[in-house]
Amino acid sequence: MEIEVLEKNDVNMRLLIQGADVPFMNALRRIIIAEVPCMAVDEVVIIENSSILLDEIIALRLGLIPLRTDLDSYNLPEKCACKSEFGCNLCRVSLTIDAEAKEGTRTIYSGELISENPDITPVSDKIPIVKLAKEQKLKLEAYARLGRGKNHAKWQPVTMCTYKYFPQIKIGKQCDACGKCVEICPRKVLIKAGDKIEIRELMTCTLCQDCVDVCPTNPPAIEVNWKDDTFIFNIESTGVLPPERIMKEAVKILNEELKEFMSQVKVKKTEKG
């Protein structure tokens, strides 16, 4: 298998993966969404709330705020040595809010969450939590823990994780450059250059076949296909983890699950033998 990084920044990564198949790509995608852990608020203790919102609504909003995650310093609650439902400093982070609208209406944002660990903070300071009218207060303590997306969507480390076949486009000699394929293409993959049609953005092709359907020649002068063992893989992180760390964790989890599967297969064979 060969992997090439096509594009990468703080939250997005696009890879070209060669020598793989659909089951592997789908397994990788599902693990990223459901198995890679990240931090999220799991419990909230409301000390004072005189806002218009119910305690439960505020707790829900806090849970959906993405938190920067340190996977190396914290354990999953079920794997922590403390074995406590309340957690410890190795599996739980406390965040507090103590806010009041003294002079007029004000909005409480995620940036007002004070964390006991400066490395575990909201990804954005501008996520609104609640609006307070004059003399209203909000005081609470929230507890964040590692979790997995299969248990709740708030623990999904990505907003988007997709893959598609690597497209292949061939333009035949019988093409008269009428331009209809260029006009209909929703992603502007093709371009008309003089008396011929050229491929401008191959990677953006969605394999919709619209250009083939609209071609007036018979058979069509343009052919759209894909490579069975080559894929374009896209990850968009919520900001809780860098996209490359998400990918590394997913591969690590996949390897562990495959080892567990093989060990179970060996056990079954031994029992039958």
Order of alpha helices (4+ residues) and beta strands (2+ residues): beta-beta-alpha-beta-alpha-beta-beta-beta-beta-beta-beta-alpha-beta-beta-alpha-beta-alpha
